[in-house]
């Protein structure tokens, strides 16, 4: 069953790290069969407190592949770069059954 990874960038203190992060993250997502469904640097908060700075939704063919991607050596290398400039929240959810 398809799974989605929802990413929130909660805090950012060094935007320059993302020039190195983005291509590594994108290549790792592709390697595990994932694809971006949404990516916004200006998410609109419809309800609740101030929202994230950046928000993304990434689709994977399965929860297992989403988990394998996140824990992969490729993505963790990219994540180490990202963590030098921002604090994020990653949440994985299964799709609803058809």
C-alpha positions as CSV (number, residue, x, y, z in Angstrom):
1,X,0.0,0.0,0.0
2,X,1.2,3.5,-0.8
3,X,2.7,5.6,2.0
4,X,3.3,9.3,2.3
5,X,6.1,11.1,4.1
6,X,5.1,14.5,5.4
7,X,7.9,16.9,6.1
8,X,7.8,20.1,8.0
9,X,10.7,22.5,8.3
10,X,10.1,24.0,11.8
11,X,13.1,26.1,12.2
12,X,15.9,27.2,9.8
13,X,19.2,29.0,10.7
14,X,21.4,28.4,7.7
15,X,19.6,28.3,4.3
16,X,22.9,27.8,2.5
17,X,23.0,24.1,3.5
18,X,20.1,23.4,1.2
19,X,22.2,23.8,-2.0
20,X,24.1,20.6,-1.0
21,X,21.0,18.9,0.6
22,X,18.5,19.1,-2.2
23,X,20.2,17.1,-4.9
24,X,21.3,14.4,-2.5
25,X,17.8,14.1,-1.0
26,X,16.1,14.1,-4.4
27,X,18.4,11.3,-5.7
28,X,17.8,9.2,-2.6
29,X,14.0,9.6,-2.9
30,X,14.1,8.6,-6.5
31,X,16.3,5.5,-5.7
32,X,13.5,4.2,-3.3
33,X,10.7,4.8,-5.8
34,X,9.5,8.0,-4.1
35,X,8.3,11.2,-5.7
36,X,7.4,14.7,-4.5
37,X,3.6,15.4,-4.6
38,X,3.9,18.8,-3.0
39,X,6.7,21.1,-1.9
40,X,6.0,24.6,-0.7
41,X,8.1,27.4,0.8
42,X,4.9,29.3,1.7
43,X,2.5,26.8,3.2
44,X,-0.8,28.3,4.3
45,X,-1.9,27.5,7.8
46,X,-5.7,27.1,7.8
47,X,-6.0,26.4,11.5
48,X,-3.7,26.3,14.5
49,X,-0.5,28.0,15.5
50,X,2.1,29.4,13.2
51,X,3.0,26.7,10.7
52,X,6.2,25.4,9.2
53,X,8.6,27.4,7.0
54,X,8.6,24.7,4.4
55,X,6.3,21.7,3.8
56,X,6.6,18.7,1.6
57,X,4.6,15.5,0.8
58,X,6.5,12.6,-0.7
59,X,4.8,9.5,-2.0
60,X,6.5,6.0,-1.8
61,X,5.2,2.7,-3.1
62,X,5.0,1.3,0.4
63,X,5.7,2.1,4.1
64,X,8.6,-0.3,3.9
65,X,10.2,1.7,1.1
66,X,9.5,5.0,2.9
67,X,11.2,3.6,6.0
68,X,14.1,2.2,4.0
69,X,14.6,5.5,2.3
70,X,14.6,7.5,5.5
71,X,17.1,5.1,7.2
72,X,19.3,4.6,4.1
73,X,22.9,5.6,4.0
74,X,22.1,7.9,1.1
75,X,19.4,9.9,2.8
76,X,21.1,10.0,6.2
77,X,24.1,11.6,4.5
78,X,21.8,14.3,3.1
79,X,20.0,14.6,6.5
80,X,23.3,15.3,8.2
81,X,23.8,18.3,5.9
82,X,20.2,19.4,6.5
83,X,20.5,19.2,10.3
84,X,23.4,21.6,10.1
85,X,20.9,24.3,9.0
86,X,17.4,23.4,10.1
87,X,15.1,21.4,12.4
88,X,12.5,19.3,10.7
89,X,9.7,16.9,11.5
90,X,9.2,13.8,9.3
91,X,6.0,11.8,9.6
92,X,5.1,8.7,7.5
93,X,1.5,7.6,7.0
94,X,-0.2,4.8,5.1
95,X,-2.6,5.7,2.3
96,X,-6.3,4.9,2.8
97,X,-7.3,1.6,1.3
98,X,-9.1,2.0,-2.1
